[in-house]
Amino acid sequence: MIDFKNSSVFKLKPIDSDNVREDFHKFMIEGESIFAAFKSIRDQVVFTNKRIITANVQGITGSKVDYTSLPYSKIQAFSVESSGTLDLDCEIEIYLSELGMARFEIKGSFDLIQFNQYISQHVLA
């Protein structure tokens, strides 16, 4: 589970949506599709047209996985920060009503403007 009280940071790199965990597709409802996907060493996060789904792989074997679903309807505010000259990571902060904040740090090439527009379409609708 995301630790909302301590603003846990997910340090992620973009991946192709074809390379996400197969179990994400089992959780998705009809008409839901992935528009952005990221991974750390073992964990993954996908942004769909309905919500954010995180997979937190636990234990030595990785057979235990915690899934968290964050519907866009619960997002009160969000922030995106572009990368800079020395700081090559961009950051996304999501503020959820009654839960707190989730922070995602994205490494590598990533179209933050397009991502911001897509999130805006779903949060502000």
Buried (B, 14 or more C-beta within 10 A) or exposed (E): EBEBEEEBEBBBBBBEBEEBBEEBEEBBEEEBEBBBBBBBEEBBBBBBBBBBBBBBBEEEEEEEBEBBEBEBEBBEEBEBBEBEEEEEBBBBBBBBEEBBBBBBBBBEEBEBEEBBEBBEEBBEE
